[in-house]
Amino acid sequence: MAADFNAAMRGAYDLSSLKNSTPAQPSAAVATASNETAADGQGVIKVASYFVELTESNLGSYIAVSQDVVILLDFYSASDEASRSLSQKLMELAAKAGGALLLGRVNIGEHARLAEAFNVQQPATLMGLLKGQPVPLTQGDQPEDVLMQLVDKLLQVARSNGIAGRAEIDAEATEIDVAPKLPPAHQAAVAALNEGRYSDAKAAYEQILRDAPADSMAVAGLAQSELLLRLDGVDVDTVLNTPPQNFYDLLQAADALIAIGDYADGFDAILKNYSDADDEMKPKLRDRLLSYFEIVGKTSPEVVAARARLTSLLF
């Protein structure tokens, strides 16, 4: 076993992943997102306001909205003078844009993990969001004409990438799901996860897989349920701050890292010690990694990199 188990725990509180989840919630692979917008299917997004306060719970919805409508991201602090000035100009600009864009505001004091997810360290930071991809624009207060130029360029880039939708104010806009509705069996399983009934969720996903063995969402859901069951009643903070003494401790630490969304370090904790495991432990480590890949998503960059490392270790 590699002597430096502590090194595998580096960045245990690095919650920079946009796919962040906590032990009490299902992963993005098995959960539907709610939002505060409604689309009429013709490139128009119905909204109650051109401004929205972004949180961890609604960010995913607005990432989806950014497939059709440009979103400005204002990372602000009410205690910072430059940030207050920039925010006021951005709200005026968004209002004048007449629905060509939406302004998403992130209070970096209240939502530090969101700021960290976008690698934002200071207030008065402005980004664009196009098809889910952040586009850095500027940092610090800027004159109105400079902001208008930046936004014009952002809109041009958006149009060249097929983003031509707009927002429309509708005071009666209701919450809908931008994601496709899950089948009833999946909805029941997700509800069980949300309610902390992890054994019920596991049984539900196992039944789905008996009926449809190729159901990839059920595979991910089952892996998520098993992860949450393993961590049920576990003090994650204690696990993350206690150096593993053996491979079973290591697996629990990796579980904790995956649960808080620190996927790269969760994978690394296993991969860097894989070669030192005996023939009995290696299959356990491999299978645990494969279950993580299902939870995180096979096409995510972290999974692609980890899968390549695992393949090199196996052959």
C-alpha positions in Angstrom: 0.0 0.0 0.0 1.3 3.5 -0.8 2.6 5.0 2.4 1.3 8.5 1.7 -2.4 7.9 2.2 -2.8 11.6 3.3 -1.8 12.7 -0.2 -4.9 10.9 -1.5 -7.0 13.2 0.7 -5.8 16.5 -0.7 -8.5 18.9 -1.7 -11.1 17.1 0.3 -13.1 20.2 0.5 -12.6 21.3 -3.1 -16.2 21.5 -4.2 -15.3 23.0 -7.6 -17.3 20.6 -9.6 -20.6 21.8 -11.2 -21.9 18.3 -10.7 -21.7 18.7 -6.9 -23.9 16.5 -4.8 -24.2 15.8 -1.1 -25.0 12.5 0.7 -28.6 13.6 1.1 -29.3 14.2 -2.6 -29.4 12.1 -5.8 -26.8 12.9 -8.4 -27.6 14.8 -11.6 -27.7 11.5 -13.4 -30.8 10.3 -11.6 -32.6 13.5 -10.5 -34.8 16.0 -12.4 -34.1 19.7 -12.0 -36.8 22.2 -11.2 -36.6 25.8 -12.5 -38.4 29.1 -12.4 -38.9 29.4 -16.2 -41.2 28.1 -18.8 -40.6 27.7 -22.5 -43.3 27.9 -25.2 -41.2 25.8 -27.6 -40.7 28.7 -30.0 -37.4 30.1 -28.6 -39.1 32.2 -26.0 -38.5 31.6 -22.3 -41.2 32.9 -20.0 -39.7 34.5 -16.9 -41.0 36.5 -13.9 -37.9 38.8 -14.1 -34.9 39.4 -16.2 -32.8 39.0 -13.1 -32.4 35.8 -11.0 -30.5 35.0 -7.8 -28.6 31.8 -8.6 -28.2 29.1 -6.0 -26.9 25.5 -6.0 -30.5 24.3 -6.3 -31.5 26.3 -9.4 -28.1 26.6 -11.2 -28.7 23.5 -13.2 -32.0 24.9 -14.6 -30.4 28.0 -15.8 -27.5 26.1 -17.3 -30.2 24.4 -19.4 -31.8 27.7 -20.2 -28.4 28.9 -21.5 -28.8 26.5 -24.4 -31.3 28.9 -25.9 -30.8 32.3 -24.1 -27.6 34.2 -23.2 -27.1 34.5 -19.5 -24.8 37.0 -17.8 -23.3 35.9 -14.5 -22.7 38.7 -11.9 -20.6 37.4 -9.0 -21.3 40.1 -6.4 -21.0 41.2 -2.8 -23.3 43.8 -1.3 -20.4 45.0 0.9 -18.1 45.8 -2.0 -18.6 49.2 -3.6 -17.2 48.3 -7.0 -19.5 45.2 -7.0 -22.6 47.3 -6.1 -21.8 49.7 -8.9 -21.2 47.0 -11.5 -24.4 45.1 -10.4 -26.5 48.2 -10.9 -25.2 48.8 -14.4 -25.8 45.2 -15.3 -29.4 45.2 -14.1 -30.0 48.3 -16.1 -28.3 46.8 -19.1 -30.4 43.5 -18.8 -33.6 45.5 -18.5 -32.7 47.5 -21.7 -31.8 44.3 -23.5 -35.5 43.4 -23.7 -35.1 39.7 -23.2 -32.0 39.2 -25.3 -30.3 38.0 -22.2 -30.9 37.1 -18.6 -28.8 38.3 -15.6 -27.9 35.6 -13.1 -26.6 37.0 -9.9 -24.4 35.0 -7.5 -23.8 36.3 -3.9 -20.3 35.0 -3.4 -20.6 35.4 0.4 -23.8 33.3 0.6 -22.9 30.9 -2.2 -19.2 30.4 -1.9 -19.3 27.0 -3.5 -20.9 28.4 -6.6 -18.1 31.0 -6.9 -15.5 28.3 -6.4 -17.2 26.2 -9.1 -16.6 29.0 -11.6 -13.1 29.7 -10.1 -14.3 33.2 -9.0 -12.3 34.6 -6.1 -13.4 38.3 -6.0 -16.7 40.1 -6.3 -17.5 42.3 -9.3 -16.6 39.4 -11.6 -18.6 39.1 -14.8 -19.0 36.1 -17.0 -21.3 34.9 -19.8 -23.0 31.5 -19.9 -23.5 30.0 -23.4 -24.8 26.5 -23.8 -23.6 25.7 -20.2 -20.1 27.0 -20.8 -18.8 29.9 -18.8 -17.2 32.7 -20.8 -15.0 35.1 -18.7 -15.7 38.7 -19.5 -14.2 41.1 -17.0 -13.3 41.7 -13.3 -14.0 44.9 -11.4 -16.4 47.8 -12.1 -16.5 49.0 -15.7 -17.9 52.0 -17.6 -21.3 51.4 -19.1 -20.0 51.7 -22.7 -17.4 49.0 -22.0 -20.1 46.7 -20.6 -22.3 47.3 -23.7 -19.4 46.4 -26.0 -18.7 43.2 -24.0 -22.3 42.2 -24.1 -22.6 42.9 -27.8 -19.7 40.7 -28.5 -21.1 38.0 -26.3 -24.5 38.1 -28.2 -22.6 37.9 -31.5 -20.8 34.8 -30.3 -24.1 33.4 -29.1 -25.8 33.9 -32.4 -22.9 32.3 -34.3 -23.4 29.2 -32.1 -27.1 29.0 -32.7 -28.2 30.6 -29.4 -31.0 32.9 -30.6 -33.8 32.5 -28.0 -35.1 35.4 -25.8 -36.7 35.8 -22.5 -40.2 37.3 -22.1 -41.6 38.7 -18.9 -44.7 36.8 -17.6 -45.8 37.5 -14.1 -47.7 34.2 -14.1 -44.6 32.1 -15.1 -44.7 28.9 -13.2 -42.1 26.4 -12.2 -41.5 23.6 -14.7 -38.9 21.0 -15.5 -36.6 21.8 -18.4 -35.3 18.2 -18.2 -37.5 15.4 -19.7 -39.9 13.9 -17.2 -38.6 10.6 -15.7 -40.7 7.5 -16.1 -42.9 6.7 -13.0 -40.6 4.0 -11.7 -37.7 6.3 -11.8 -39.7 9.1 -10.2 -40.5 6.8 -7.3 -36.8 5.8 -6.9 -35.7 9.5 -7.0 -38.3 10.4 -4.4 -37.0 7.6 -2.1 -33.5 9.0 -2.5 -34.7 12.5 -1.7 -36.5 11.3 1.4 -33.5 9.4 2.7 -35.1 6.0 2.0 -32.0 4.6 0.4 -32.9 0.9 0.8 -36.2 1.5 -0.9 -34.4 3.4 -3.7 -31.9 0.6 -4.2 -34.8 -1.9 -4.4 -36.6 0.3 -6.9 -33.6 0.5 -9.2 -32.9 -3.2 -8.9 -36.5 -3.8 -10.0 -36.1 -1.4 -13.0 -33.0 -3.2 -14.0 -34.7 -6.6 -13.8 -37.3 -5.3 -16.2 -34.8 -3.3 -18.4 -31.2 -4.4 -17.9 -29.9 -1.8 -20.3 -31.5 1.2 -18.5 -28.4 3.4 -17.9 -30.3 5.8 -15.6 -31.2 2.9 -13.4 -27.6 1.7 -13.3 -26.5 5.1 -12.2 -29.3 5.3 -9.7 -28.4 2.0 -8.2 -24.8 3.0 -7.8 -25.9 6.2 -6.2 -28.3 4.4 -3.8 -25.5 2.0 -2.8 -23.2 5.0 -2.2 -25.7 6.7 0.0 -26.4 3.5 1.9 -22.7 3.1 2.6 -22.5 6.6 4.0 -25.8 6.6 5.9 -25.0 7.6 9.4 -21.3 8.2 8.6 -19.7 11.5 9.7 -18.3 12.6 6.3 -16.2 15.4 7.8 -14.5 13.0 10.2 -13.8 10.5 7.4 -12.3 13.2 5.3 -10.1 14.5 8.1 -8.9 11.1 9.3 -6.0 9.4 7.4 -7.1 6.0 6.1 -5.3 3.1 7.9 -6.2 0.3 5.4 -8.0 -0.2 2.1 -11.4 -0.3 3.7 -10.8 3.1 5.2 -9.6 4.2 1.8 -12.8 3.1 0.1 -14.9 4.9 2.7 -12.8 8.1 2.2 -13.3 7.7 -1.6 -17.0 7.4 -1.0 -17.0 10.6 1.0 -15.1 12.5 -1.7 -17.5 11.3 -4.4 -20.5 12.3 -2.3 -19.3 15.9 -1.9 -18.6 16.2 -5.6 -14.8 16.0 -5.4 -14.7 13.4 -8.2 -11.1 13.7 -9.3 -9.7 13.2 -5.8 -12.1 10.4 -5.1 -10.9 8.5 -8.2 -7.2 9.3 -7.4 -7.5 8.0 -3.8 -8.2 4.5 -5.3 -6.0 4.7 -8.4 -2.8 5.8 -6.7 -3.1 2.8 -4.3 -4.4 0.2 -6.7 -1.1 -1.4 -7.5 -0.4 -2.0 -3.8 -3.6 -3.9 -3.3 -3.6 -7.7 -3.1 -5.5 -10.0 -5.5 -8.5 -10.0 -3.2 -8.7 -6.3 -2.8 -8.1 -5.2 -6.4 -11.5 -6.3 -7.7 -13.2 -4.4 -4.9 -11.3 -1.3 -5.8 -12.0 -1.7 -9.5 -15.7 -2.4 -9.0 -16.0 0.7 -6.7 -14.4 2.9 -9.4 -16.8 1.5 -12.0 -19.7 2.4 -9.8 -18.4 5.9 -9.4 -18.1 6.2 -13.2 -21.8 5.5 -13.5 -22.7 8.1 -10.8 -20.6 10.8 -12.3 -21.2 10.1 -15.9 -19.1 8.2 -18.4 -18.4 11.2 -20.6 -17.3 13.6 -17.8 -13.6 14.6 -18.1 -12.8 13.2 -14.7 -14.2 9.8 -15.6 -12.5 9.7 -19.0 -9.1 10.5 -17.4 -9.7 8.0 -14.5 -10.8 5.3 -16.9 -7.6 5.6 -18.9 -5.6 5.3 -15.7 -7.5 2.3 -14.6 -7.1 0.6 -18.0 -3.3 1.1 -17.8 -3.3 -0.5 -14.3 -5.3 -3.5 -15.5 -3.1 -4.3 -18.5 
